[in-house]
């Protein structure tokens, strides 16, 4: 009897909720339906017209490209023109495509022939989307620079960069014989090198605004966060497959080479995905690139993924996605061990513990305990199953730390650069940027702030520190202003990521993918979360008011029925 009564009550409740939902979603009239169909048909026609026109232009440009660079140049030209036109027309979709392309760019580049042009393919999504967003901002009188607090330090830094470009790179271009920077290359292009160096230095900063305008509702935010988790899972699974192929001997790696070749990353040793790798297990030398071009890029992808998996694992409203995020966190930890990059092995667990403490999730036992226990079980099983791998990686990390501690390495780099910097405004933009080495002589500086000092001098370095400090403070204020628990948790993880990257000077993750993109983009995401928080409050208030109205009408009708009886 009791169970039947409970079932009847549940069915009544479900019927009421269904009725309530049907009442909330208004039925469209015939005119509105017809207008909706017309809009959809018009959008379809515009898309077809755009694709046909872009294909025609691509074929027209593909003919001279075939004569200039052969048949291999035709496909990138056609795809580039189509991507440019579609990205300009649909900037929001282009930004999602840009984020999807970032972790797979290295693999795609080497599958299509490893042309240097293909390494800039991601910008065919980014640049047209940025132009489209800029035009929309002009039409709607919206600010392009977000947040407004970074405007002054940004313009000051740009001023120093332009001085370096004009008076340092320009002098090297016009007076190569009397230039302070004298290297062996004769056919240098210092001014073009400076433009490329500026693009690498600050080219992705507008992604803050792109991300801010990309997310309009809570649904967009959830789509973005879950898409990021899905990409992390796919990349980590591919990384595991790459390791297993090398372990079983399907890919030889560098194990059959001799001498110094056993310890150098080689594109000839490439296996399944990504680019150059080292796999010489007899010499305890393993450096895997995952889906990226180089092994250390893969390491920084794993480090940054720790923040995103943590954020979604503790903040997603769906229990299923929290469990999926737990699995992705475990995959990140496993790849950090097997990839052979000591920095990933050290920083992935450190970042996870720092996130627990700084975001306060260690106190949130309801969510921390399931995730913590699950991670311990998964990682414990992986460590017990592969004790030799864990022991080798740990021993390698300890040996490296004892041989060259990071703090000593950073200090040495600062001292070397300070002695050899060209002047007050640096040695020239691009002079310490690896991607600019095709345009002239570059110096290898393996730490980020000494690299900035080398290129733009002490004033430029100070301007950059002020810029990232302002951004970090503004992001902290935005994070602390959020009231919604889920948004606040995600914002806390993003703020720790921004804080860490802003002042990290070990290696140069802000110069290359994926951190160069994720840093600026997810700063924009964090700055939009307070707006979404206010939207959720307004929705809750409106729902409460509507519920109160329905309760009042029900009580009034009940009282009237009693009066009649």
N, C-alpha and C positions, 0 to 999 in steps of 0.2 A: 504493500500500500504506500509506504513512505517513498519507495523508489519511483513508483508511478506518479506520485504527486510532484516529486522533484523534477522528473522528466517533463511533466506538463508545464511546470513553472519555467523550465529552461526553454521549452518550445515557444511559450508565450513571449519570453524575453527576446528570443531570436526573431520572432515575428514582428515585435515592436521595433527592434533595431532595423530590420529590413524596411518597415514602413517609414521609419524616421529617415533612413538613407534615401529612400525614393522621394520623400518629401523635400529633402535638402537639394537633390539634383533636379533642377527644373527641366521640364519637357520642352523641347524646341518646337517652335511653330513651323509651318510649311515654308514660310518666307525665309526664316533663319536657316532651315536645312538647305534650301536652295542656294542661299548666299554662301554657306559653308562649302557646298559642293563646287560652286563657281570659283571660290578661292583656291580650293585644292586643285582644280583643273588648270587654273591660271599658273599656279606654282609649278605644276608638272610641265606645262608648256615652256615656262621660263627655263627650267632645268634642262629640258631636251634641247632648246635653242642654244643655251650656253655650252652644253657639251659638244654639239655639232660645230659651233663656231670655233671652240677651242681646239677640236680635232683638226679642223681645216687649217688653222694657224699653225698648229704643231706639225702637220705634214709639210706645210710650206717652209717652216724653219728646219725641218728634219733633213731636207734635201741638201742644203749647204753644210749641215752638220755631218752628213754622211761623207761628203767630199773632204771635209777638214779632219775629222777624227775617225772615219771608218764606220762600219755598221754598228759597232758598240756604242757610238755616240748618239745613234738615232733614238733608241728606246729611252734613255734618260731625258733627251730633249722633248720628246712627245709627252712623257709622263710629267715632266717639269711644267710645261705649258698648261696642261690640264689641271694639275694641282694648284698652280698659281691662280687660274681663273676661278676655280671652284672655291678656293680658300678666301678669295676676295669677296665672292658673292655670299658665302655662308661662313662668316668668321667664327661662330660658336662651334660648329661642327669641325672646322679646321683646327681649333685649339685642342679639341678632344683627340683628333687624328695626330696632332703634334705630340701630345703626351703619350699616345700609344706607340708612336714611331721611336721615341727617345731610347727606350731600353733595347729595341731590336735594330737600331740603326747600323750598328757594327756588323751584325749578321747579314743584313740586307746588302750592305755595301760590298762585302766580300763575295756574296752569291752573284752579284751583278757585275763583277769584274774588277772590283777594288779601285775604281776611278776616283781621283781626288775630288772631282765635282760631286760625286755621290755623298761625300762627307758633309756637304752643305745642303743636302736634300731636305733636311728637317726645316730649314729656313723657308722653303717653298710653302710650308703650312703657316709658319709664324709671321713672316713679314706681310703677306697680303691680309692676314687676319688682323694684324696690328693696324694697318692702314684703314681697313673697314671699320674697326672700333673707333679709331681716331675721327673718321668722318661722321659716325653716329654721335660721338660726343660733341662735335661741333654743331650738328643739327639740333641736338637737345640741350645745348648749353651746359654740358656736364664736364667736370674737370678731368683732364687726361692724366695728370700727375696725382697719384694717390699713394700715401696720404699727403695732405698739403704741408705737413710739418717737414717733409724731406726736401721741399722745393729749394729752400735757401742753400743747405749744404750740397745738394745736387748741382745747382748752378755754379757754386764755388768750385766744386771738383771738376766740372766740365770746363770751367775757365782755365784751371791749371792744366788740364789735358790738352786743350786747344793751344795753349802757350807752348807746351812740349811738342805738339804736332807741328806747329808752324816754325818755331825757332830752333828746335833740336832736330827733328826729322827733316824739316825743310832745309836746314843748313847742311845736313848730311847729303841731301839730294842735290843741292846746288853747288856745294863746295866739297866734293868727296875727298880731294887731296889734303885739304887743310882741316878736315873734320877730326874731332877728338877721337871718334869711334873709327879706328882703322883696323880692318880685318882683311882676310885674304881674298874674299870674293870681289870680283871686279864689276860684275853686272848686277849690282844691288839696286833695289827700288825702295829706299828708306821711307818715302812719303806714303806709298801704298802699304808698306809694312806698318806704318803708324796708324793708318785707317783700319787695317785688319786688327791691330793690337787694341785700338779703342773699341772696336766691335766685340772683341773677346772680353774686354775689361768691363764694359757697361752695356753691351748690346742687348742683354736679356732683362735689364731692369724694368722696361715697360711691361713685362709679364705680370707685375703687381697689379697694374690697371686691367690687363686682359683677364686675369683671374677674378678680379673684383666684379667686373661687368659680366663675366661668364655665368656666375652663380646668381640666379635671380630668386630662387625659392629653395625650400628645404629639400625638395625632390632633386634639384640639380646638385646640391651638396652631397646627398647620399649617393647619387650616381657617380660622382667624381671619386669619392672616398672608396666606394666598392670597386670601381674600375681600377683604381690604383692597387688594391689588394689582389684583384684577378691577374694583373700584369706581373706583380711580384711572384705569385704562385707559378705562373707559366715560366717565367725566367728562371726561378729556382729549380723547377723540375727539369728544364733543359740543361741547367748547370749540373744537376745530378747525373743526367744521361751522359753528358760529356765526360764526367769523371769516371763513370762505369765503363765507357768505351775505351778510355785510356788504360784503366785498370786491367781490363780483360785482354788488351792487346789488339783490339779492333783498330784503334788508332795508335801509331807508334810513338808519337810525340818526338822528343829529342833524345830518347834513351839509347838509340843506336849511333849517335854522333860521337865525336871525339874532341878532347881538349876544351877550349873555351866555349865551343858551341853547345856543350852540355848545360851551360849556365846562362845562356842568352835566349830571350824570347824570340821565336822565329815564326814567320807567317807560313813557312813550308811545313811546320809541325801542326798547323791548324787542324782542329778536330770538330766536325759536325756543325758547330755554331761559333760565333765570335771571330776573333782575329788571332794575333800572335800569342803563343803559349810556350811554357817550359814544362816538360814532364820527364825528369830524370830521377826516378825513385831510388836508384842505387846510390846516387849522390845526395839524396834527401833534398832535392830541388824540384819543387812543384809550384808553378804559378799559372793558374787557370784564368782565362778572360771571360768565362760565361758567355753572355750574348753581346758583350762589348768588344771594342777594338783591342784594348790592352788590359792586362790583369788588374792593374791598380784602379782602373775605372770600375771594374766589377766589384772590387773591394769597397769602394765608396758608394756604389749602388746598394750593397748589402747593409752598410752602415746607415745610410739614409732610410732604407726600408724598415729598419728597426723602429724608427719614429712613427712611420705610417701604420705599420701593423699594430703597434702598441695603441695608437690613437683610435683606430677602428675597433680593436679588441675590447677597449674599455668604454667606448662611447656610442657604438652603433645601437640603435633601438631594437634591432632584430637579433634574437638569440642565435639564429642560424649563422648570421654574418659574424657574430662574435666568436663562434666556434671555428668558422673558416679562418678568421684572423689569427686565432690560436695556432692553427695548422700552418699558416704562412709564417708566423714567428718562428716556429720550430724549423721550418725549411730554411729560413734565413740563418739561424744558428748553425745548422748542419753544413750549409754552404760556406759559412765563415770558417769552419774547421777544415773542410776538404779543399778549398780553393788555394791554400798555401800562402795567402797574403797575411802577414803577421799583424798588420794594422787592423784588418777586419776581425781577426781572432781576438785582439785586445779590446777594440772599441765596441763591438756589438754587445757583449755582456755588460760592459761598463755603462753604455748608453741606456740599456734596458733598466739597470738598477738606478741610474740617475733619474730616469723618467718616473720610476715608482716613487722616489723620494720627493722630487721637485713638484710633481703634479698632485701629490697626496693620495695616490691610488693605493699605496701600501696600507692605508687605514680602511679603505673600502673593501672590507672582508668579503662581502657578497660576490663581488666580481674578481677580486684579487685571488682568493683561494682557488676557485675552479681553474683560472688561467695558470696560476702558479703550480698547482698540482699537476695539471695536464702537461705543462712544459717540462717539469721535473721528470715525469714518467717517460715522455717521448725522448728527451735528450739523454736521460739515464740509460734507456734501452739502446740508443745509438752509441753511447760511449762504451757500454759493456760489450756490444757487438763488434766494435772496432777500437780496441784499446791501443793497438800499435799506432794507428793514425793520430789519435789524440795525444799520445806520448811524444810522437815525432814533432807534431806542430808546436806543442808546448815547449819542448826542448829547443826547437829552432827559435821561438820567440825569446826565450830566456838568453840564449847565446847572442842573439842580435842586440838585445837590450844591454847586455854586459859589454859588448864590443863597441857600440855607438848609441848611447842613450839619446832619446829624442831632444831633451832640453839642451844637451851639448851640441847636437847637430844644428839646431835652430840658432843657437848663439854663434856658432862658427859661420853659418850662412850670413847672419847680420853683419858680422865683422868683415867678412870678405867683400860684401856688397858695399858697405860704408867706405871702405878704402878705395874701391874702384868705380864708384858711381861717377857718371860723367860731369855732373854739375848740380846746381840747385834744382833744376827742372828735370833731372834724370838723364839717362843715356838715350832716350827715345822710346816712344810707344812701340811695342812689338819686339823689342830687343831681347826680352826674356820670355817670349811666347813661342812655344814649340810649333804651333800651327803656322807661324809666320816665317819659318826657316827657309821656305822655298823662295822668299823675296829678299833674303839677305842673311848675314851672319847673326846668330843668336847665341846668348849665353844660357847655359842650363842652371837655373836657380830652382832648387827643389822644395823651397818653402815659400808660402804665399806672400807674406808681408815683406820679406826681403826682395821678392820678385817685383812687387809694386814699387818699392823704393828704388830698385834698379831702373825701372822704366820711367817713372814720373817724379822721382826725387822726394825729398822730405816733405815739401809742401803738399804734393799730390797724395802721399801716404797719409798725412795728417787729415787731409780733406776726406779721404776714403774712410778713415776711422770714425770721423765725425758723422759721416753719412750712415754707416751701418749701426753706430751707436744710437742715432736718432730713430732709425727704423726699429731697432730692438726695443727701445723705450716705448715707442708708440704701439708696437705689437703687444707689449706687456700690459699697457693701459687698456687696450681693446680686450685682451684676454680676461683681465680682472673685472671688466664691466659686464660680462656675460652672466646671466642668472640661470639659464637653462643648463641642467646638469650635464647632458650629453654634449652640447655645444662647448661648454666650459672645459670638459675633459679633453676634447679634441683640440681645442685652442691651446690648452696647456702643453700638450705634446708638441704642437707646431712651434710654440714659443721657445721651448727648450731646444728644438732643432735650429731655429734662427739664431738663438744665443750661441750655440755651439759652433755653427759655421761662421758666424760673424767674427769671432776671435780665434778661430783655429788657424794656425799658421803652418802646421805640419803638412807637407806637400801642398798642392795647389788645386783643391777640388773645385773652387769657384771659377776656374779657368776652362774646365771641360765638362762634358756630359757625365753623369746626369745632374750633379749637384748645382752646376751653373744655371740649370733650368729650375730645379726643384726649389732652390733657396728663394728666388724672387717670386715664383708662381705661388708657392704656398704661403708666403707673406701676404699676398693679396687675398688668398682664401681666408686666412686668419682675420684680416681686417674686415671681411664681409660678414663674419659670424655674428658680431653684435647687431647688424641689421636684420639678419635672419632671426635672432633672438627676439627682437622687437616685433617682427611679423608673427612669430609664434604666440607672443603675449596677446596681440590684438585678436588673433584667431580664437584663443582660449576665452578671452573676454566676450567676444561676440557669441561664441557657443554657450557660455554661461547665461548671457542675456536671453538667448533664444530658448534655452531650457527653462529659465524662470518664467518666460511668457507662456510656454506650453503648460507648465504646472499651474499657473494662474487661471488659464482658460479651462483646464480640466477641473480645478476646484470650483470654478464658477458654474460650470455645466453640472457638476455633481450636486451643488447646492440647489440649483434650479430644479433638477429632477426630484430632489427630496421635497421641495416645496410643492411640486405638482402632485406627488403621491400623498 
